[in-house]
Each structure stands twice: as structure tokens, then as C-alpha cells.
Amino acid sequence: MAKAMEPNSKSRKELVLIKYAVFSRLLVLFLTISWRSFLQPYDTSAALNPPCLHHEEVTEESPPLNAVSKTLENGVVWDSVYFVRISQCGYEYEQTYAFLPLLPFFISLLSRTVFAPLVPLIGLRGVMVLSGYVVSNLAFVFAAIYLFRVSVIVLKDAEASFRASVMFCFNPASIFYSSVYSESLYALFSIGGLYHLLSGASNVAVLWFALSGCARSNGILNAGYICFQTMHRAYEALYLKRRVCLCVQVLVTGLLRCICICLPFVAFQAYGYYNICHGHKLEELRPWCKAKVPLLYNFIQSHYWGVGFLRYFRFKQLPNFLLASPILSLAVCSIVSYMKTRHELFISLGFQATEKEKRSSARLYSLKDALEPDVITSSNDNRDIRQRKPRRKDVTVINAAAKSNSPETTGYFSADVFPFVVHLGLMTATAFFIMHVQVATRFLSASPSLYWFASHLIASPRHRKWGYLIWSYCAAYILLGTLLFSNFYPFT
């Protein structure tokens, strides 16, 4: 009876989670509008909307700004200016290629279909801003649902998964998930891809990961999950099952999947190269066009925004380091805590996981449902009998299974969390040493392991005070973010 009720319990939690997600978006939007009405924006130039450079046709005059259109256009700040402009005019000049096309595509699609009847009322730009808000907020709600589903698979604890998902709903970068920014789409396709990967639908996961790379450049790092899965499956095929052909098949399949994930981002770079470099004389070419590997994205980040290794380590940037310190501290603590608890697992890149952990419902370590139907065999299969290990190995498996029942192998400290911790570590190092460090708050905000660790702290009686501190941090950054960001003041 308990098992029969479990799916219903998860469904109820999902419904409650949807309410939290919707409420959090309404709260952020309410705070944003309130702060805008009380304070004068630092920069009002975002309201300027000159004609598109490459459009020669005469466009219809926009209707006069009314209260709705004015409220919408006041929300176009910081990078939102680029996303809306790209949606309306395409990629006009070099630095716009730093913004990937998935969000502009959805904005353009909605503004020319679903919301097209509103153009005579609030103008094309107002409709595009409205479309951007709808895409971001709707994508966020679905991202929260997928995070809960991923958490249930990995943590195997519905309560901990629910806590982590609710914390995501009120994460410190909430303002970006409710603005015309690409964070929501990235979170949706990144976390959704993880759900499909852990559920055994690897090809569907590849599609979702590829779409996450169309939203943000760090989406290509999701190929790391495929690499991790491929590494362990190849090891099992070669060393445990002694099947060389299967090992080669696993490696080739993994390589092709990684290529598919990276392909959209590479194709976009090729698109930029064709538009900017193709057909020009050598002396007219931009410096990056002449490079052996002409990477437009890297050039833009370095040339226009000063992104580079240790380039942000200046005394004048100390306030930005302080602004990013809470999220970086939480990330480092979660990584160090996992390393200390599962030291051998961490050092061995997951190969010290117990047999029980490798046969988890998350398809990360085992060949189960991988490539061939005969990988999963029945108990009377002669192949399994021939490959049975000596009795000494059976004793080891029994000991490993007993060990897997210890507290350190459950919840946040399970072996399934390991690749997420590695991914978070790579993202944290990138944010601290290479990027504008204040961006770390939103850059790391889609990492599931952050919320799993926070959920672990909240549930632990010894660390409950840290749970209160984390919630206070989230609340403070929601208030601070809606105040500063909405009025065009620097935030992250």
C-alpha cells in the first residue's frame, strides 16, 4: 500500500512545488515593479530603440506608449537590451554574438504568433518584452519541476528533494529568472536533460543539453555528464564483462553524443564567422578572423568585457568579490564537505562506488539499459554464470552492500551526486578565476548540488543555523536584486 501511495505523494509535492514556483515569480515581479515606481533608474538609455541597421523597409509607426507598454519597456535593462534587440533586428554587430540565439528565437516566435494581436496596443517592442517575460517565467516553473524529479532520482528522498526545489524557487539569482535573460531557459534544458539522462533516455538528454548550449555557452559543459557515464560504462564493458566490441561501441556512442551537444554552439560560431569575416579583404578582417581557430565568443568576452584568467583580480573589484562571496562560499563548502566524506570516491573519479550504488536508478555508472538489450540478462543466463566472479568477490560485494547502508552513502553524499559536485567545482573555478566574479551568483544558480547541500544542512540538527543563514541570504539577495537590477544599478 505504501508503494502504491508513493507516486501520489510525489504528484502532490509537485503540485505544491508549482504553487511555490509561481508565487516566487509573482513576488519577484511585484518587487521589481514596486522598486521601479519608487526610484529613478540610474540609466534610462535602454528605452531608446533606433531603427534596425539592416532593415531597409519602412516599419509601421509604434503606438504611443501607454502605462502597460511603458512598464514593460522599463524592464529592459542590462543584457535584456541585447536580447530584445536581437529578437527585433537580428545580429547587427560584433558584440551581439555573445548572446546565444535560443531566447531571441522564442521571443521572436511568440511576438509574431501568440502575442501578435497585441502589437497595435503596446507596440512591437512591448510585445517582445512581454514574450521574453513569459518565456523566462514559464521556463523557470518547468525547471523547478524537473529539479524535483532529478532530486528524487539522485537523493532518493522526496522530502529532501522538495526542500531543495523550494530553495531553487527562491534562489539568490531570482531576478534573472524573471527577467528577459537566458538563465531560465538554460536551467530548464540543463536540468531537464539531466532528468532524461538519469531516466535512461540518453538520446533525448543529448537534445536537451544541446538546447541548453543554445541558451548559454556553459551549456556545452553538460557534455561532461555524458563523458562520466561513458567512462564508467566503458570500464564495465571492458574490464568486468570482457567485451571489447561493446566497449568500443560505448566509447563511439559517447563521443558522438558529446559532439551533438557541442555542435549548436560551434555552428553559431561558424555563423558569426560567415557574417563578419567572409567576403572581406585581409586588411579589413577583425583580429580574431585571422586566428587559426577563429573563436568569436572568446574574442568578444576578452575584448569587450575584459574576461580572462585572473584579469578581474584588482583591488577596485573587491566589492564584486564580496557580492559573490556567499554563493562561492556555499559552493566551496559543498564540494569540500563531499570530498571529506567520500574521499576515496572523489580521488578514484567514482570508481570506488559500491556495487549497490552502481546499480542505482540513476543511469550513471552501470551499463543497464545502455546500448544492447542483452546487457540486462536474466538470472538463468549462461553468460552471467560464466562471468560470475570467485567467491572471494562475492564476499567483497556483500561487504560493499553493507557499507552502502551507512549514512555517508545516502542523500547528498551518495555516489550519484559525485558528477554534479565535479561539474559545480569546474563552474566555481571558472567563475572565480576567469569571469567577472559577481556573475557567479547567477552562473552557479542552476547547479542542483548547491540546493541538495543546502537541503542537507537545513535537515541536519547540527547545521540548522546554517540553514537559517542560507534562507536569509536568499531573501536578502531577492530584495537587493530586484532593487538594484530593475533600476539599472550594478548587481551581478
Residue pairs with C-beta under 8 A, 6 or more apart in sequence:
6 158
9 158
10 152
10 158
13 148
13 158
13 161
13 162
14 145
14 148
16 162
17 144
17 145
17 148
17 162
17 165
17 166
17 169
18 141
18 144
18 145
20 144
20 165
20 166
20 169
20 170
21 140
21 141
21 144
21 145
21 169
22 141
23 169
24 169
24 170
24 174
25 137
25 140
25 141
25 177
25 178
27 478
28 174
28 175
28 177
28 178
28 478
28 482
29 133
29 137
29 178
31 478
31 479
31 482
31 483
32 75
32 175
32 178
32 179
32 482
32 485
32 486
33 71
35 482
35 483
35 486
35 487
36 71
36 74
36 75
36 486
36 487
39 483
39 487
40 487
41 74
41 77
41 487
41 488
42 487
42 488
42 489
43 77
43 488
44 488
46 73
46 76
46 77
46 80
46 81
46 488
47 73
47 74
47 76
49 125
51 59
52 88
52 89
52 90
52 92
53 89
53 92
53 93
54 89
54 90
54 92
55 89
59 124
62 123
62 124
62 125
63 69
63 120
63 121
63 122
63 123
65 73
65 123
66 121
66 122
68 121
68 122
68 126
69 121
69 122
69 123
69 125
69 126
72 122
72 126
72 129
72 130
72 133
73 125
73 126
73 129
75 129
75 133
75 179
75 180
75 486
76 84
76 129
76 180
77 179
77 485
77 486
77 487
77 488
78 485
78 488
79 99
79 181
80 129
80 132
80 179
80 180
80 181
82 96
82 98
82 99
83 99
83 103
83 104
83 107
83 132
83 180
83 181
83 182
84 107
84 125
84 128
84 129
84 132
84 180
85 92
85 96
86 96
86 99
86 101
86 104
87 104
87 105
87 107
87 108
87 111
87 128
87 131
87 132
88 108
88 124
88 125
88 128
91 97
91 272
91 275
94 276
94 286
94 296
94 300
95 300
95 304
97 268
97 272
97 276
97 296
97 297
97 300
98 297
98 300
98 301
98 304
98 305
99 182
100 182
100 213
100 214
100 215
100 216
100 217
100 265
100 268
101 214
101 268
102 182
102 185
102 211
102 214
102 215
103 132
103 135
103 136
103 180
103 181
103 182
103 185
103 215
106 131
106 135
106 185
107 128
107 131
107 132
107 135
107 180
108 128
108 131
109 131
110 131
110 134
110 135
111 119
111 124
111 127
111 128
111 130
111 131
114 131
115 127
115 130
115 131
115 134
116 127
118 126
118 127
118 130
119 127
122 130
129 180
132 179
132 180
133 178
133 179
133 180
135 184
135 185
136 177
136 178
136 179
136 180
136 181
136 183
136 184
136 185
137 177
137 178
137 184
139 184
139 185
139 187
139 188
140 177
140 178
140 184
140 187
140 188
142 188
142 192
143 168
143 184
143 187
143 188
143 191
143 192
143 446
144 165
144 168
144 169
146 188
146 191
146 192
146 194
146 195
147 164
147 165
147 168
147 191
147 448
147 451
148 161
148 162
148 164
148 165
149 195
150 191
150 194
150 195
150 198
150 448
151 160
151 161
151 164
151 165
151 448
151 451
151 452
152 158
152 161
153 195
153 198
153 199
153 361
153 362
153 416
154 198
154 362
154 414
154 416
154 417
154 420
154 448
154 452
155 161
155 164
155 411
155 412
155 414
155 417
155 452
156 361
156 410
156 411
156 414
157 410
157 411
159 459
160 411
160 412
160 452
160 455
160 456
160 459
161 455
163 455
163 458
163 459
164 448
164 451
164 452
164 454
164 455
165 451
167 451
167 454
167 455
167 470
167 471
167 474
168 451
170 471
170 474
170 475
170 478
171 177
171 445
171 451
171 474
172 326
172 327
172 441
172 445
172 473
172 474
172 476
172 477
172 478
172 481
173 183
173 441
173 442
173 445
173 477
173 481
173 492
174 474
174 477
174 478
174 481
175 478
175 481
175 482
175 485
175 486
175 491
176 183
176 442
176 445
176 481
176 485
176 492
177 183
177 184
177 187
177 445
178 184
179 485
181 442
182 215
182 216
183 216
183 442
183 445
183 446
185 211
185 212
185 215
186 212
186 215
186 216
186 218
186 219
186 446
187 445
187 446
189 208
189 209
189 211
189 212
189 215
189 219
190 208
190 209
190 212
190 219
190 222
190 446
191 446
191 448
192 208
193 205
193 206
193 207
193 208
193 209
193 211
193 212
193 222
194 205
194 222
194 225
194 448
195 205
196 202
196 204
196 205
196 208
197 205
197 225
197 226
197 229
197 363
198 361
198 362
198 363
198 364
198 416
199 363
200 363
200 368
200 369
202 226
202 229
202 257
202 363
203 257
205 226
206 226
206 257
206 260
206 261
207 260
209 219
209 222
209 223
209 225
209 226
209 261
210 219
210 260
210 261
210 263
210 264
211 219
211 264
212 219
212 222
213 219
213 220
213 222
213 261
213 262
213 264
213 265
214 264
214 265
214 268
217 265
217 297
218 427
218 430
218 443
219 261
219 265
220 261
220 262
220 265
221 423
221 426
221 427
222 261
223 257
223 258
223 261
223 262
224 419
224 422
224 423
224 426
225 364
225 419
225 423
226 254
226 257
226 258
226 261
227 254
227 258
228 350
228 364
228 419
228 422
229 254
229 363
229 364
229 365
230 250
230 251
230 253
230 254
230 255
230 257
231 349
232 350
232 351
232 358
232 364
232 365
232 366
233 250
233 254
233 365
233 366
233 367
233 370
234 247
234 250
234 251
234 254
235 351
236 365
236 366
236 367
237 243
237 246
237 247
237 249
237 250
237 367
238 244
238 247
240 387
241 367
241 387
242 387
246 367
246 371
246 372
246 375
249 371
249 372
250 367
250 370
250 371
253 371
265 297
269 294
269 295
269 296
269 297
272 296
272 297
273 289
273 294
273 296
276 286
276 289
276 296
277 285
277 286
277 289
277 294
280 289
282 290
286 299
287 299
288 294
288 295
288 296
288 298
288 299
301 307
301 308
302 308
305 436
306 312
306 436
307 434
307 435
307 436
308 434
309 433
309 434
310 433
311 434
312 320
312 435
312 436
312 437
317 437
320 436
320 437
320 438
321 437
321 438
323 438
323 441
323 491
323 492
324 431
324 432
324 437
324 438
324 439
324 440
324 441
324 492
326 441
326 473
326 477
327 440
327 441
327 444
327 445
327 450
328 428
328 431
328 432
328 437
328 440
328 444
330 450
330 453
330 454
330 470
331 424
331 425
331 427
331 428
331 444
331 447
331 450
332 428
333 453
334 421
334 424
334 449
334 450
334 452
334 453
335 421
335 424
335 425
335 428
337 453
338 346
338 412
338 413
338 417
338 418
338 421
338 449
338 453
339 346
339 421
341 408
341 413
342 408
342 409
342 413
342 415
342 418
344 352
345 352
345 353
345 415
345 418
346 418
346 421
350 365
350 415
350 418
350 419
353 365
353 415
353 418
354 400
354 401
354 403
354 404
354 409
354 415
355 397
355 400
355 401
355 404
356 400
356 401
356 404
357 365
357 404
357 409
357 414
357 415
357 416
358 365
358 366
358 415
359 365
359 366
359 368
360 366
360 414
360 415
360 416
362 416
363 369
363 370
364 416
364 419
365 415
367 375
368 375
368 376
369 375
369 376
374 383
377 383
377 384
403 409
407 413
409 415
411 452
411 456
412 449
412 452
412 453
412 455
412 456
417 449
417 452
420 447
420 448
420 449
420 452
421 449
423 447
423 449
424 444
424 447
424 449
424 450
427 443
427 444
427 447
428 440
428 444
430 443
431 437
431 439
431 440
431 443
431 444
432 440
435 443
438 490
438 491
438 492
439 492
440 492
441 477
441 492
442 492
444 450
454 467
454 470
456 463
457 463
457 464
457 466
457 467
457 470
458 464
458 467
458 470
458 471
459 467
480 491
481 491
481 492
483 489
484 490
484 491
485 491
485 492
